[in-house]
Amino acid sequence: MKLGDWLIQKKKITEEQLARALQDQAFFGERLGHSLSKLGFIDEDTLGEYLAEMSRTRFAPARRLESIPPEVIAAVPARLAAKYRIVPIAIEARKLHLAMRDPKDLLAIDEIAFLTGLPIEPYVATEFQIVRAIERYYQIKVGTKTIPVAGASQEPARTQAALRGQGSAPAPPRAAGPEIGLDGLPLDADPADLDQPFLTSPSSPPPPREAEGPIPVSLEEWRLSQKSEAEPRDPAAPPPAAPTAPRGVAPPAAAAGAPAAAPRPVPSPGPATMEAVSRRLRESETRDEVFDAILDFTAARFRRAALFVVQQDRVIGWSGRGDGLFPSRIRNVIVPLDRPSLFVFFRSGGDYFYGPVPDLPANAKFYLDLGCPPPARVLLIPLTIMERTAVILYADDGPDASRVPEIQLYRRLLQKAALALEVLILRNKIMMI
């Protein structure tokens, strides 16, 4: 439910107050909650009640973000606090209580739990209070969003608002795109769409989607259909046949139905030696740098490579490299561990899996969500830290099943990566003592 509707339903404000707040929101380019608070129609506790109900978590009011002990702040590095808009507020009963702008951000929760070794108890807080706490405790400037002034008109604000309402642009030339308000949202956006607290930022493009069509009955049918589509695309064939895409770049079939401006998959770098990747792991200062090193090394030797973070009851995508793999799409892939799939092999004590993809419903959905056809064979190797499987490395060569990978090479890679991650955890724990 949107904020305005919720407040009316709860009888927190009147229809007239909502209409006035919407006018203020449209004029200043703010979120509706900020406009309502500024006009004195609601207080922070009322906004927090709404956020808590929508996110189904507890609300952390401003007083919870005051007088946080230094050892609690030290549990979360400043870089991650600014990146995810989070603030640790307490460590109680061997749990880290975390105030978050978006308590549904599973990757943020997983990364902080991974680095601290503590279960996370999430709370929701207003972005204003989160930013103020980050700047206060970490002594860093998170940044404030302002209306661009370069090329701006000197006319009164009311006149400029009228021009925007007519769809006219200011006379001086400026960069293409909508004018941005104080909260980073377009000024000409529909105010009714701006009070959703947990939507993805409009600045990040949505994951590309495949063209709508019938869902394959089986994985084998999917492989055959992809093979028949790929046959005309011979590298030696004259136009209009398209050349085979280089490794790391999506072929035209992989981008079917995606807009022309959709982001391209991350290309695979050139092959790196084990010595080079070992140095890179040794110098890594964050979990992301360790994961990037694993992916770059693997993607240079496979057509596709990806990493999946293991949680208690599911596996979630982190990122990937190679043909047709979009990092933004991989992050939306979730595989439950309560049903048969590729990822349950490690629960039976297996240290790796290499073979064909079983024709299971969960696997079919996995590749539909991933946005690429199932390969002939797949390699899966778990990364174990302190006797717990934390990450699973995924790699495949598409329809090619002729090459057998050197399993021991990748097991050595993940052993080195596990040591690098353990070092990061120990460094972080030193700051907490």
Secondary structure, DSSP 8 states (H G I E B T S, - for coil): --HHHHHHHTTSS-HHHHHHHHHHHHHHT--HHHHHHHTTSS-HHHHHHHHHHHHTSEE--GGGGSS--HHHHTTS-HHHHHHHTEEEEEEETTEEEEEES-TT-HHHHHHHHHHH-S-EEEEE--HHHHHHHHHHHS-----------TT---S-HHHHHHHHHTT---SS---SS--B-TTSSBTTS-GGGS--TTS--TTS------------SSHHHHHHHHHHHHTT--TTS-TTS-----TTS--GGGGTT--TT------------HHHHHHHHHH--SHHHHHHHHHHHHHTTSSEEEEEEE-SSEEEEEEEEETT--HHHHTT-EEESSS-SGGGGGGGT-S-EEE-----HHHHHHHHHHTS---S-EEEEEEEETTEEEEEEEEE-TT--S----HHHHHHHHHHHHHHHHHHHHHHHHHH-
